[in-house]
């Protein structure tokens, strides 16, 4: 566990976001909190607990390890759905622990049937179908076989869900592709209906699709980025504001990342700062060293570009971001000293460093930036 920085998660901001999402989707639609990638960098145990305290009782993860993290934190009080990788040994764990999971190929379906028979416990499965993402999912030509297997092994399989994933619903550039996927999913539903097979729930929508294509909400929405207070893209955000004649963002960022000044020193004109020659002082300067670097998730591409907040002022990162340290220009701060708070993401007094600006400087998606935050950084709910 690192002590050089910490992450704070705002319970109040999260409650605001969950309230907004529930109001938008209505009471009948299940809100599944997507917490893959260490809850988008927020920390699975901490975020799952915070979301549960907001009334969320369904969580979507990528693999069995993430599912275990949810179960360890919240036991059997919530539903857990694995959307991605499940090793052969984890299939049994998932079935025994009442965790549902995607099935998207013949090998996994056959393995699931075998394990369920052995355990004499019904496996809760979600049949993922290929509609145009071309990643995972049964092809249309395989669905007759899938239907046959579901019927013949009804004692061992619970057809909990039918699902797919859209290929970029956050961008209007993908409009025709998404519409084609929606139509394909509708055709696939009809195939199962003709086989007298009805899943308990149908789900296709991520954050972007749920906002851009309301018809995709169906029975459950898989909401990731929006619950953390961010939008899938500027297009989704602007579209929502325009459709609802609003000017203010209804979401609130829930994460703050903070460190402290490790040391302060003065340099003279002509001195280089840090490794190499990427920054040379043109005048007398005062610099502060912060014990955070690219090993913690602060991108090296922010060298000579990034900003941090110290004593209510925005300060520029100068020189090359190191593995464990970065250097900041604090010449304009009269009383900066060792131990002063440094805000890497978040607010200080009346100014802020947003995740969007942070990611824009580093030419990094906000998703990528967040998931790069080191798991060893302490996280706490405030």
MARMIBA-663944 format. One record per residue (C-alpha): residue number from 0; chain; x, z, y. Coordinates in pm, 1 decimal. Each point is the difference from the previous one (the first is absolute). Layout:
BEGIN
{num = NUM; cadena = A; px = X; pz = Z; py = Y} .
...
This chain:
BEGIN
{num = 0; cadena = A; px = 0.0; pz = 0.0; py = 0.0} .
{num = 1; cadena = A; px = 142.9; pz = -103.3; py = 337.0} .
{num = 2; cadena = A; px = 1.6; pz = 234.1; py = 298.5} .
{num = 3; cadena = A; px = 119.4; pz = -256.9; py = 253.5} .
{num = 4; cadena = A; px = -353.2; pz = -122.1; py = 76.8} .
{num = 5; cadena = A; px = -360.8; pz = 60.0; py = -100.0} .
{num = 6; cadena = A; px = -330.3; pz = -184.5; py = -11.3} .
{num = 7; cadena = A; px = -327.6; pz = 142.4; py = 126.4} .
{num = 8; cadena = A; px = -343.1; pz = -116.8; py = -117.0} .
{num = 9; cadena = A; px = -291.7; pz = 68.1; py = 232.0} .
{num = 10; cadena = A; px = -305.8; pz = 126.2; py = -186.7} .
{num = 11; cadena = A; px = -213.9; pz = -49.9; py = 310.2} .
{num = 12; cadena = A; px = 105.6; pz = -363.0; py = 43.1} .
{num = 13; cadena = A; px = -58.1; pz = -70.4; py = -369.0} .
{num = 14; cadena = A; px = -348.6; pz = 149.5; py = 20.3} .
{num = 15; cadena = A; px = -72.0; pz = -228.6; py = 295.3} .
{num = 16; cadena = A; px = 108.5; pz = -304.8; py = -200.8} .
{num = 17; cadena = A; px = -196.3; pz = 97.7; py = -310.1} .
{num = 18; cadena = A; px = -310.6; pz = 60.8; py = 212.1} .
{num = 19; cadena = A; px = 38.4; pz = -344.0; py = 156.7} .
{num = 20; cadena = A; px = 39.2; pz = -168.5; py = -338.1} .
{num = 21; cadena = A; px = -298.7; pz = 177.2; py = -153.2} .
{num = 22; cadena = A; px = -215.1; pz = -90.1; py = 299.6} .
{num = 23; cadena = A; px = 113.1; pz = -362.4; py = -24.7} .
{num = 24; cadena = A; px = -57.6; pz = -38.9; py = -375.1} .
{num = 25; cadena = A; px = -302.7; pz = 223.9; py = -46.4} .
{num = 26; cadena = A; px = -66.5; pz = 279.6; py = -245.8} .
{num = 27; cadena = A; px = -65.6; pz = -215.2; py = -306.7} .
{num = 28; cadena = A; px = 344.7; pz = -163.4; py = -10.7} .
{num = 29; cadena = A; px = 279.6; pz = 197.7; py = -166.7} .
{num = 30; cadena = A; px = 303.6; pz = 48.5; py = 222.6} .
{num = 31; cadena = A; px = 311.8; pz = -14.5; py = -216.2} .
{num = 32; cadena = A; px = 308.7; pz = 128.4; py = 175.8} .
{num = 33; cadena = A; px = 296.4; pz = -222.9; py = -83.4} .
{num = 34; cadena = A; px = 311.1; pz = 217.6; py = -21.4} .
{num = 35; cadena = A; px = 249.7; pz = -229.4; py = -168.8} .
{num = 36; cadena = A; px = 355.2; pz = -9.1; py = 140.0} .
{num = 37; cadena = A; px = 8.6; pz = 379.6; py = 42.4} .
{num = 38; cadena = A; px = -325.4; pz = -20.1; py = 196.6} .
{num = 39; cadena = A; px = 152.8; pz = -266.0; py = 226.4} .
{num = 40; cadena = A; px = 286.8; pz = 238.6; py = 68.3} .
{num = 41; cadena = A; px = -221.9; pz = 294.1; py = 89.6} .
{num = 42; cadena = A; px = 63.1; pz = 179.0; py = -331.4} .
{num = 43; cadena = A; px = -246.7; pz = -9.6; py = -290.7} .
{num = 44; cadena = A; px = -44.5; pz = 375.8; py = -53.4} .
{num = 45; cadena = A; px = -41.0; pz = 79.3; py = 368.3} .
{num = 46; cadena = A; px = -216.3; pz = -297.4; py = 86.5} .
{num = 47; cadena = A; px = -221.0; pz = 28.3; py = -308.2} .
{num = 48; cadena = A; px = -65.9; pz = 364.8; py = 83.7} .
{num = 49; cadena = A; px = -78.1; pz = -86.9; py = 363.7} .
{num = 50; cadena = A; px = -232.6; pz = -284.9; py = -102.1} .
{num = 51; cadena = A; px = -174.2; pz = 222.3; py = -255.6} .
{num = 52; cadena = A; px = -60.0; pz = 253.6; py = 277.1} .
{num = 53; cadena = A; px = -167.7; pz = -284.6; py = 191.1} .
{num = 54; cadena = A; px = -240.8; pz = -57.4; py = -288.4} .
{num = 55; cadena = A; px = 183.4; pz = -283.6; py = -177.5} .
{num = 56; cadena = A; px = -31.8; pz = 22.6; py = -378.8} .
{num = 57; cadena = A; px = 121.4; pz = -339.9; py = -121.6} .
{num = 58; cadena = A; px = 363.8; pz = -111.5; py = 9.8} .
{num = 59; cadena = A; px = 169.8; pz = -328.7; py = -89.0} .
{num = 60; cadena = A; px = 367.3; pz = -7.8; py = -102.0} .
{num = 61; cadena = A; px = 243.7; pz = -258.3; py = -128.7} .
{num = 62; cadena = A; px = 133.9; pz = 164.5; py = -315.3} .
{num = 63; cadena = A; px = -27.8; pz = 297.8; py = -232.5} .
{num = 64; cadena = A; px = 267.2; pz = 199.8; py = 182.7} .
{num = 65; cadena = A; px = -207.5; pz = -12.9; py = 317.9} .
{num = 66; cadena = A; px = -311.5; pz = 89.4; py = -200.5} .
{num = 67; cadena = A; px = 180.7; pz = 306.0; py = -135.6} .
{num = 68; cadena = A; px = 88.3; pz = 105.3; py = 354.6} .
{num = 69; cadena = A; px = -369.2; pz = -4.6; py = 93.3} .
{num = 70; cadena = A; px = -103.8; pz = 185.1; py = -315.1} .
{num = 71; cadena = A; px = 271.0; pz = 262.7; py = 56.8} .
{num = 72; cadena = A; px = -126.0; pz = 61.0; py = 353.0} .
{num = 73; cadena = A; px = -377.3; pz = -24.3; py = -47.7} .
{num = 74; cadena = A; px = -43.9; pz = 38.9; py = -376.2} .
{num = 75; cadena = A; px = -328.3; pz = -145.9; py = -126.8} .
{num = 76; cadena = A; px = -187.5; pz = 40.1; py = 327.1} .
{num = 77; cadena = A; px = 40.0; pz = -367.8; py = 88.6} .
{num = 78; cadena = A; px = -14.5; pz = -347.0; py = -152.8} .
{num = 79; cadena = A; px = 331.3; pz = -183.0; py = -40.9} .
{num = 80; cadena = A; px = 33.0; pz = -375.4; py = -55.4} .
{num = 81; cadena = A; px = 326.9; pz = -174.8; py = -87.9} .
{num = 82; cadena = A; px = 11.2; pz = -351.3; py = 145.6} .
{num = 83; cadena = A; px = 337.9; pz = -113.1; py = -132.0} .
{num = 84; cadena = A; px = 265.5; pz = 96.4; py = -251.5} .
{num = 85; cadena = A; px = -84.2; pz = 204.0; py = -308.8} .
{num = 86; cadena = A; px = 266.7; pz = 18.8; py = -268.4} .
{num = 87; cadena = A; px = -98.8; pz = 12.5; py = -366.0} .
{num = 88; cadena = A; px = 66.8; pz = 373.9; py = -14.1} .
{num = 89; cadena = A; px = -202.1; pz = 57.5; py = 316.9} .
{num = 90; cadena = A; px = -312.8; pz = -165.0; py = -140.1} .
{num = 91; cadena = A; px = -60.3; pz = 303.2; py = -220.9} .
{num = 92; cadena = A; px = 64.3; pz = 238.9; py = 290.0} .
{num = 93; cadena = A; px = -248.9; pz = -182.1; py = 219.9} .
{num = 94; cadena = A; px = -271.0; pz = 1.5; py = -265.9} .
{num = 95; cadena = A; px = 55.9; pz = 367.2; py = -85.7} .
{num = 96; cadena = A; px = -7.1; pz = 100.5; py = 367.0} .
{num = 97; cadena = A; px = -313.4; pz = -195.2; py = 92.1} .
{num = 98; cadena = A; px = 192.1; pz = -237.4; py = 226.4} .
{num = 99; cadena = A; px = -140.9; pz = -350.8; py = 30.1} .
{num = 100; cadena = A; px = 228.3; pz = -302.2; py = 21.2} .
{num = 101; cadena = A; px = 4.5; pz = -373.2; py = 55.2} .
{num = 102; cadena = A; px = 18.6; pz = -229.9; py = -300.5} .
{num = 103; cadena = A; px = 112.4; pz = -350.4; py = 94.5} .
{num = 104; cadena = A; px = 147.0; pz = -158.3; py = -314.2} .
{num = 105; cadena = A; px = -64.5; pz = -22.5; py = -372.3} .
{num = 106; cadena = A; px = 294.7; pz = 217.3; py = -100.4} .
{num = 107; cadena = A; px = -116.2; pz = 293.5; py = 208.4} .
{num = 108; cadena = A; px = -359.0; pz = -32.9; py = -118.8} .
{num = 109; cadena = A; px = 105.2; pz = -7.3; py = -365.0} .
{num = 110; cadena = A; px = 233.3; pz = 293.8; py = 49.4} .
{num = 111; cadena = A; px = -273.0; pz = 198.0; py = 175.7} .
{num = 112; cadena = A; px = -244.9; pz = -59.2; py = -283.6} .
{num = 113; cadena = A; px = 257.8; pz = 110.0; py = -257.6} .
{num = 114; cadena = A; px = 87.2; pz = 320.2; py = 185.5} .
{num = 115; cadena = A; px = -361.7; pz = 86.9; py = 79.4} .
{num = 116; cadena = A; px = -94.5; pz = -34.4; py = -368.1} .
{num = 117; cadena = A; px = 286.9; pz = 224.1; py = -100.0} .
{num = 118; cadena = A; px = -88.8; pz = 266.7; py = 258.2} .
{num = 119; cadena = A; px = -373.8; pz = -40.1; py = -59.0} .
{num = 120; cadena = A; px = -46.4; pz = 7.3; py = 377.2} .
{num = 121; cadena = A; px = -159.1; pz = -280.2; py = 200.2} .
{num = 122; cadena = A; px = 240.8; pz = -174.1; py = 236.0} .
{num = 123; cadena = A; px = -135.2; pz = -53.8; py = 349.6} .
{num = 124; cadena = A; px = 110.6; pz = -349.6; py = 95.4} .
{num = 125; cadena = A; px = -34.4; pz = -233.0; py = 296.2} .
{num = 126; cadena = A; px = 18.6; pz = -366.0; py = -93.4} .
{num = 127; cadena = A; px = 204.7; pz = -177.1; py = 266.4} .
{num = 128; cadena = A; px = -68.8; pz = -370.7; py = 31.7} .
{num = 129; cadena = A; px = 202.5; pz = -278.9; py = 156.0} .
{num = 130; cadena = A; px = -181.4; pz = -160.4; py = 292.4} .
{num = 131; cadena = A; px = 286.4; pz = -163.1; py = 190.1} .
{num = 132; cadena = A; px = 260.0; pz = 268.7; py = 76.0} .
{num = 133; cadena = A; px = 204.0; pz = -121.6; py = -299.7} .
{num = 134; cadena = A; px = 156.0; pz = 333.9; py = -74.7} .
{num = 135; cadena = A; px = -184.1; pz = 199.3; py = -267.3} .
{num = 136; cadena = A; px = -342.2; pz = -50.2; py = -152.8} .
{num = 137; cadena = A; px = -178.2; pz = -175.8; py = -285.4} .
{num = 138; cadena = A; px = -52.9; pz = -372.3; py = 45.7} .
{num = 139; cadena = A; px = -354.6; pz = -139.3; py = -28.8} .
{num = 140; cadena = A; px = 86.3; pz = -166.9; py = -328.5} .
{num = 141; cadena = A; px = 81.6; pz = 341.5; py = -148.3} .
{num = 142; cadena = A; px = -323.6; pz = 172.3; py = 97.9} .
{num = 143; cadena = A; px = -195.7; pz = -98.8; py = -310.8} .
{num = 144; cadena = A; px = 266.4; pz = 173.9; py = -207.6} .
{num = 145; cadena = A; px = -6.3; pz = 301.7; py = 234.9} .
{num = 146; cadena = A; px = -377.2; pz = 25.6; py = -31.2} .
{num = 147; cadena = A; px = 25.5; pz = -20.5; py = -376.9} .
{num = 148; cadena = A; px = 255.5; pz = 282.9; py = -6.7} .
{num = 149; cadena = A; px = -210.8; pz = 219.2; py = 229.7} .
{num = 150; cadena = A; px = -304.8; pz = -43.3; py = -223.8} .
{num = 151; cadena = A; px = 180.5; pz = 47.4; py = -330.1} .
{num = 152; cadena = A; px = 177.5; pz = 312.0; py = 124.4} .
{num = 153; cadena = A; px = -276.4; pz = 157.4; py = 205.8} .
{num = 154; cadena = A; px = 56.8; pz = 330.6; py = -179.8} .
{num = 155; cadena = A; px = 357.2; pz = 11.3; py = 129.4} .
{num = 156; cadena = A; px = -26.8; pz = -165.7; py = 341.6} .
{num = 157; cadena = A; px = -202.8; pz = 89.5; py = 308.0} .
{num = 158; cadena = A; px = -35.6; pz = -307.1; py = 223.1} .
{num = 159; cadena = A; px = 34.8; pz = 198.9; py = 320.1} .
{num = 160; cadena = A; px = 95.8; pz = -270.7; py = 243.9} .
{num = 161; cadena = A; px = 31.3; pz = -370.3; py = 70.4} .
{num = 162; cadena = A; px = 250.1; pz = -75.0; py = 273.8} .
{num = 163; cadena = A; px = 233.4; pz = -241.6; py = 173.3} .
{num = 164; cadena = A; px = 233.2; pz = -0.4; py = 301.1} .
{num = 165; cadena = A; px = 0.8; pz = -233.8; py = 299.8} .
{num = 166; cadena = A; px = 305.7; pz = -195.8; py = 109.5} .
{num = 167; cadena = A; px = 35.9; pz = 92.8; py = 365.2} .
{num = 168; cadena = A; px = -342.4; pz = 88.2; py = 139.1} .
{num = 169; cadena = A; px = 175.0; pz = 133.3; py = 312.0} .
{num = 170; cadena = A; px = 75.0; pz = -350.9; py = 131.6} .
{num = 171; cadena = A; px = -236.9; pz = -274.7; py = 110.0} .
{num = 172; cadena = A; px = 258.7; pz = -244.9; py = -134.6} .
{num = 173; cadena = A; px = -116.3; pz = 99.8; py = -348.9} .
{num = 174; cadena = A; px = -372.1; pz = -36.8; py = 74.7} .
{num = 175; cadena = A; px = -70.6; pz = -290.8; py = -234.1} .
{num = 176; cadena = A; px = 203.9; pz = 159.0; py = -277.7} .
{num = 177; cadena = A; px = -187.1; pz = 331.6; py = 29.1} .
{num = 178; cadena = A; px = -339.4; pz = -172.2; py = 6.9} .
{num = 179; cadena = A; px = 98.6; pz = -187.8; py = -314.3} .
{num = 180; cadena = A; px = 95.2; pz = 327.8; py = -166.9} .
{num = 181; cadena = A; px = -331.7; pz = 157.8; py = 95.3} .
{num = 182; cadena = A; px = -184.2; pz = -294.8; py = -154.3} .
{num = 183; cadena = A; px = 214.9; pz = 17.0; py = -313.4} .
{num = 184; cadena = A; px = -72.5; pz = 370.1; py = -44.3} .
{num = 185; cadena = A; px = -372.7; pz = -68.7; py = 30.8} .
{num = 186; cadena = A; px = 27.7; pz = -264.2; py = -275.7} .
{num = 187; cadena = A; px = 187.2; pz = 245.3; py = -219.9} .
{num = 188; cadena = A; px = -269.8; pz = 262.9; py = 48.7} .
{num = 189; cadena = A; px = -251.0; pz = -250.2; py = -133.9} .
{num = 190; cadena = A; px = 212.0; pz = -58.8; py = -309.8} .
{num = 191; cadena = A; px = -11.9; pz = 371.3; py = -83.5} .
{num = 192; cadena = A; px = -371.6; pz = 20.4; py = 75.9} .
{num = 193; cadena = A; px = -66.9; pz = -281.4; py = -245.7} .
{num = 194; cadena = A; px = 190.6; pz = 202.4; py = -258.2} .
{num = 195; cadena = A; px = -227.2; pz = 298.9; py = 79.7} .
{num = 196; cadena = A; px = 296.6; pz = 194.4; py = 132.6} .
{num = 197; cadena = A; px = -36.0; pz = 196.9; py = 320.1} .
{num = 198; cadena = A; px = 283.5; pz = 207.1; py = 147.8} .
{num = 199; cadena = A; px = -83.0; pz = 333.7; py = 155.9} .
{num = 200; cadena = A; px = 163.0; pz = -108.0; py = 325.0} .
{num = 201; cadena = A; px = 124.2; pz = -323.6; py = 154.6} .
{num = 202; cadena = A; px = 285.2; pz = 18.4; py = 248.9} .
{num = 203; cadena = A; px = 209.4; pz = -260.5; py = 179.2} .
{num = 204; cadena = A; px = 54.6; pz = 123.4; py = 356.3} .
{num = 205; cadena = A; px = 315.3; pz = 146.1; py = 150.2} .
{num = 206; cadena = A; px = 8.1; pz = 120.4; py = 362.4} .
{num = 207; cadena = A; px = 21.3; pz = -350.7; py = 146.5} .
{num = 208; cadena = A; px = -266.1; pz = -158.7; py = -221.1} .
{num = 209; cadena = A; px = -238.9; pz = 290.0; py = 52.4} .
{num = 210; cadena = A; px = 7.9; pz = -61.3; py = 376.1} .
{num = 211; cadena = A; px = 29.5; pz = -379.3; py = 14.6} .
{num = 212; cadena = A; px = -236.6; pz = -79.0; py = -288.0} .
{num = 213; cadena = A; px = -269.6; pz = 271.9; py = -27.5} .
{num = 214; cadena = A; px = -154.7; pz = -166.1; py = -308.1} .
{num = 215; cadena = A; px = 313.2; pz = 94.2; py = -196.1} .
{num = 216; cadena = A; px = -70.5; pz = 373.9; py = 28.8} .
{num = 217; cadena = A; px = -226.1; pz = -1.6; py = -308.5} .
{num = 218; cadena = A; px = 0.2; pz = 341.4; py = -177.2} .
{num = 219; cadena = A; px = 346.2; pz = 129.1; py = 94.2} .
{num = 220; cadena = A; px = 260.2; pz = -75.0; py = 266.6} .
{num = 221; cadena = A; px = 371.6; pz = 59.8; py = -53.3} .
{num = 222; cadena = A; px = 118.7; pz = 124.0; py = 337.4} .
{num = 223; cadena = A; px = 369.0; pz = 39.7; py = 66.3} .
{num = 224; cadena = A; px = 147.0; pz = -64.8; py = 344.0} .
{num = 225; cadena = A; px = -312.2; pz = 80.9; py = 202.7} .
{num = 226; cadena = A; px = -32.1; pz = 357.1; py = -120.5} .
{num = 227; cadena = A; px = 350.1; pz = 60.2; py = 135.9} .
{num = 228; cadena = A; px = -118.7; pz = -112.1; py = 342.2} .
{num = 229; cadena = A; px = 138.5; pz = -353.8; py = -2.9} .
{num = 230; cadena = A; px = -153.0; pz = -347.0; py = -22.7} .
{num = 231; cadena = A; px = 97.8; pz = -263.7; py = -253.9} .
{num = 232; cadena = A; px = 91.7; pz = -239.0; py = 281.0} .
{num = 233; cadena = A; px = -64.9; pz = -56.4; py = 371.3} .
{num = 234; cadena = A; px = -256.5; pz = -263.6; py = -102.6} .
{num = 235; cadena = A; px = -209.5; pz = 252.4; py = -192.2} .
{num = 236; cadena = A; px = 19.9; pz = 248.6; py = 287.2} .
{num = 237; cadena = A; px = -95.5; pz = -250.2; py = 272.2} .
{num = 238; cadena = A; px = -277.0; pz = -144.2; py = -214.7} .
{num = 239; cadena = A; px = -151.2; pz = 347.3; py = -45.2} .
{num = 240; cadena = A; px = 19.0; pz = 77.7; py = 371.5} .
{num = 241; cadena = A; px = -158.4; pz = -332.5; py = 95.6} .
{num = 242; cadena = A; px = -280.4; pz = 21.6; py = -256.3} .
{num = 243; cadena = A; px = -89.2; pz = 351.6; py = 114.3} .
{num = 244; cadena = A; px = 62.9; pz = -54.9; py = 372.4} .
{num = 245; cadena = A; px = 256.0; pz = 280.3; py = 8.4} .
{num = 246; cadena = A; px = 328.8; pz = 51.4; py = 183.6} .
{num = 247; cadena = A; px = 126.9; pz = 319.0; py = -163.8} .
{num = 248; cadena = A; px = 153.5; pz = 34.6; py = -346.2} .
{num = 249; cadena = A; px = -229.0; pz = 219.4; py = -214.7} .
{num = 250; cadena = A; px = 288.0; pz = 89.4; py = -232.6} .
{num = 251; cadena = A; px = 266.1; pz = 263.8; py = 57.9} .
{num = 252; cadena = A; px = 354.2; pz = -5.9; py = -138.4} .
{num = 253; cadena = A; px = 45.4; pz = 300.7; py = -225.7} .
{num = 254; cadena = A; px = 379.5; pz = 2.4; py = -42.6} .
{num = 255; cadena = A; px = 278.6; pz = 135.8; py = 218.9} .
{num = 256; cadena = A; px = 371.1; pz = -7.9; py = -87.5} .
{num = 257; cadena = A; px = 224.0; pz = 247.3; py = 177.8} .
{num = 258; cadena = A; px = 364.8; pz = 102.6; py = -1.3} .
{num = 259; cadena = A; px = 234.7; pz = 174.3; py = 243.2} .
{num = 260; cadena = A; px = 312.5; pz = -61.5; py = 206.1} .
{num = 261; cadena = A; px = 305.2; pz = 73.8; py = -215.3} .
{num = 262; cadena = A; px = 263.8; pz = -31.6; py = 270.5} .
{num = 263; cadena = A; px = 50.4; pz = -117.5; py = 359.2} .
{num = 264; cadena = A; px = 314.8; pz = -149.7; py = 151.1} .
{num = 265; cadena = A; px = 119.8; pz = -204.8; py = 297.2} .
{num = 266; cadena = A; px = 179.1; pz = -334.9; py = -19.5} .
{num = 267; cadena = A; px = 181.4; pz = -211.0; py = 259.7} .
{num = 268; cadena = A; px = -30.0; pz = -368.6; py = 93.0} .
{num = 269; cadena = A; px = 150.1; pz = -227.3; py = -262.6} .
{num = 270; cadena = A; px = -60.6; pz = 239.6; py = -289.8} .
{num = 271; cadena = A; px = -168.5; pz = -140.2; py = -308.8} .
{num = 272; cadena = A; px = -273.9; pz = 199.4; py = -171.2} .
{num = 273; cadena = A; px = -8.9; pz = 35.2; py = -377.7} .
{num = 274; cadena = A; px = 115.6; pz = -255.5; py = -255.8} .
{num = 275; cadena = A; px = 137.9; pz = -329.3; py = 120.7} .
{num = 276; cadena = A; px = -44.5; pz = -140.8; py = 347.5} .
{num = 277; cadena = A; px = -375.6; pz = -52.8; py = 23.8} .
{num = 278; cadena = A; px = -25.5; pz = 230.3; py = 303.2} .
{num = 279; cadena = A; px = 252.0; pz = 60.2; py = 277.4} .
{num = 280; cadena = A; px = -68.2; pz = 234.9; py = 289.9} .
{num = 281; cadena = A; px = 6.8; pz = -179.3; py = 336.8} .
{num = 282; cadena = A; px = -6.8; pz = 330.2; py = 188.9} .
{num = 283; cadena = A; px = 29.6; pz = 372.6; py = -54.4} .
{num = 284; cadena = A; px = -262.4; pz = 101.1; py = -253.6} .
{num = 285; cadena = A; px = -140.0; pz = 299.4; py = -182.6} .
{num = 286; cadena = A; px = -97.5; pz = -56.8; py = -363.6} .
{num = 287; cadena = A; px = -185.0; pz = 204.9; py = -258.5} .
{num = 288; cadena = A; px = 36.8; pz = -24.8; py = -376.1} .
{num = 289; cadena = A; px = -313.2; pz = 34.7; py = -216.5} .
{num = 290; cadena = A; px = 39.4; pz = 80.8; py = -373.7} .
{num = 291; cadena = A; px = -221.4; pz = -286.7; py = -122.3} .
{num = 292; cadena = A; px = 110.0; pz = -340.3; py = -125.6} .
{num = 293; cadena = A; px = -92.4; pz = -288.4; py = -223.2} .
{num = 294; cadena = A; px = 19.6; pz = 214.4; py = -314.1} .
{num = 295; cadena = A; px = -299.4; pz = 192.5; py = 138.0} .
{num = 296; cadena = A; px = -197.9; pz = -311.9; py = 90.5} .
{num = 297; cadena = A; px = 119.5; pz = -65.6; py = 355.9} .
{num = 298; cadena = A; px = 87.0; pz = -367.9; py = -27.8} .
{num = 299; cadena = A; px = 351.4; pz = -121.7; py = 78.2} .
{num = 300; cadena = A; px = -164.3; pz = -292.3; py = 176.0} .
{num = 301; cadena = A; px = -97.6; pz = 245.6; py = 274.4} .
{num = 302; cadena = A; px = 364.7; pz = 20.3; py = 107.7} .
{num = 303; cadena = A; px = 12.4; pz = -44.6; py = 380.0} .
{num = 304; cadena = A; px = -377.3; pz = -52.8; py = -3.2} .
{num = 305; cadena = A; px = -181.7; pz = 312.8; py = -115.8} .
{num = 306; cadena = A; px = -151.4; pz = 266.9; py = 223.3} .
{num = 307; cadena = A; px = -50.1; pz = 372.6; py = -47.3} .
{num = 308; cadena = A; px = -158.5; pz = 270.0; py = 213.6} .
{num = 309; cadena = A; px = 206.7; pz = 293.1; py = 130.6} .
{num = 310; cadena = A; px = -118.4; pz = 249.0; py = 262.7} .
{num = 311; cadena = A; px = -293.0; pz = -221.3; py = 91.8} .
{num = 312; cadena = A; px = 212.7; pz = -309.9; py = 59.8} .
{num = 313; cadena = A; px = 39.6; pz = -323.2; py = -194.3} .
{num = 314; cadena = A; px = 364.4; pz = -39.6; py = -103.1} .
{num = 315; cadena = A; px = 171.9; pz = -306.1; py = -146.2} .
{num = 316; cadena = A; px = 189.2; pz = -8.0; py = -327.2} .
{num = 317; cadena = A; px = 350.3; pz = -131.6; py = 65.9} .
{num = 318; cadena = A; px = 261.7; pz = -117.1; py = -245.3} .
{num = 319; cadena = A; px = -53.0; pz = -62.3; py = -369.5} .
{num = 320; cadena = A; px = -247.9; pz = 219.0; py = -187.7} .
{num = 321; cadena = A; px = 202.6; pz = 178.6; py = -269.2} .
{num = 322; cadena = A; px = -103.7; pz = 112.8; py = -344.8} .
{num = 323; cadena = A; px = -73.3; pz = 352.6; py = 122.0} .
{num = 324; cadena = A; px = 27.6; pz = -9.9; py = 379.7} .
{num = 325; cadena = A; px = -99.6; pz = -191.8; py = 308.9} .
{num = 326; cadena = A; px = 124.4; pz = 25.7; py = 358.0} .
{num = 327; cadena = A; px = -218.1; pz = 9.3; py = 309.6} .
{num = 328; cadena = A; px = 64.6; pz = -56.7; py = 369.4} .
{num = 329; cadena = A; px = -101.7; pz = 322.8; py = 179.0} .
{num = 330; cadena = A; px = 188.4; pz = -60.4; py = 325.0} .
{num = 331; cadena = A; px = -316.6; pz = 45.7; py = 205.3} .
{num = 332; cadena = A; px = -88.4; pz = 334.6; py = -158.8} .
{num = 333; cadena = A; px = 146.7; pz = 285.9; py = 200.8} .
{num = 334; cadena = A; px = -53.9; pz = 288.2; py = -240.9} .
{num = 335; cadena = A; px = 11.4; pz = -155.5; py = -346.4} .
{num = 336; cadena = A; px = 165.0; pz = 228.1; py = -254.7} .
{num = 337; cadena = A; px = 57.8; pz = 52.0; py = -368.1} .
{num = 338; cadena = A; px = -322.7; pz = 90.7; py = -180.4} .
{num = 339; cadena = A; px = -234.2; pz = -184.3; py = 238.4} .
{num = 340; cadena = A; px = -292.1; pz = -171.8; py = -175.2} .
{num = 341; cadena = A; px = 33.1; pz = -372.2; py = -69.2} .
{num = 342; cadena = A; px = -316.7; pz = -197.1; py = -75.1} .
{num = 343; cadena = A; px = 61.3; pz = -311.2; py = -208.6} .
{num = 344; cadena = A; px = -369.3; pz = -78.0; py = -50.0} .
{num = 345; cadena = A; px = -272.1; pz = 184.2; py = 187.1} .
{num = 346; cadena = A; px = -69.6; pz = 161.3; py = 335.6} .
{num = 347; cadena = A; px = 199.1; pz = 216.6; py = 237.6} .
{num = 348; cadena = A; px = -167.9; pz = 113.3; py = 319.8} .
{num = 349; cadena = A; px = -189.4; pz = -306.7; py = 127.7} .
{num = 350; cadena = A; px = 199.5; pz = -279.7; py = -166.8} .
{num = 351; cadena = A; px = 20.8; pz = -124.7; py = -355.8} .
{num = 352; cadena = A; px = 194.2; pz = -207.2; py = -248.4} .
{num = 353; cadena = A; px = -263.3; pz = -180.0; py = -204.8} .
{num = 354; cadena = A; px = 53.6; pz = -133.2; py = -349.3} .
{num = 355; cadena = A; px = -86.7; pz = -344.2; py = 133.8} .
{num = 356; cadena = A; px = 274.2; pz = 7.2; py = 265.2} .
{num = 357; cadena = A; px = 242.2; pz = 154.2; py = -250.0} .
{num = 358; cadena = A; px = -66.9; pz = -279.6; py = -249.3} .
{num = 359; cadena = A; px = 4.0; pz = -274.4; py = 265.3} .
{num = 360; cadena = A; px = 351.4; pz = 99.6; py = 110.8} .
{num = 361; cadena = A; px = 123.8; pz = -15.1; py = -359.5} .
{num = 362; cadena = A; px = -197.4; pz = -316.1; py = -88.4} .
{num = 363; cadena = A; px = -157.1; pz = 197.8; py = -283.5} .
{num = 364; cadena = A; px = -361.1; pz = 27.2; py = -117.0} .
{num = 365; cadena = A; px = -147.4; pz = 342.5; py = 71.0} .
{num = 366; cadena = A; px = -76.7; pz = 24.5; py = -373.1} .
{num = 367; cadena = A; px = 366.4; pz = -55.7; py = -85.3} .
{num = 368; cadena = A; px = 127.3; pz = 235.5; py = 268.5} .
{num = 369; cadena = A; px = -220.9; pz = 285.7; py = -116.2} .
{num = 370; cadena = A; px = 74.4; pz = -36.1; py = -369.9} .
{num = 371; cadena = A; px = 374.0; pz = 5.1; py = 72.7} .
{num = 372; cadena = A; px = -19.9; pz = 355.4; py = 133.9} .
{num = 373; cadena = A; px = 209.8; pz = 208.0; py = -237.5} .
{num = 374; cadena = A; px = -199.7; pz = 208.9; py = -246.8} .
{num = 375; cadena = A; px = 244.3; pz = 283.3; py = 63.6} .
{num = 376; cadena = A; px = -117.2; pz = 44.8; py = 359.0} .
{num = 377; cadena = A; px = -222.4; pz = 312.2; py = 14.4} .
{num = 378; cadena = A; px = -363.6; pz = -80.7; py = 70.7} .
{num = 379; cadena = A; px = -260.2; pz = 244.8; py = 123.9} .
{num = 380; cadena = A; px = -365.8; pz = -8.6; py = 101.1} .
{num = 381; cadena = A; px = -67.9; pz = 127.6; py = 349.3} .
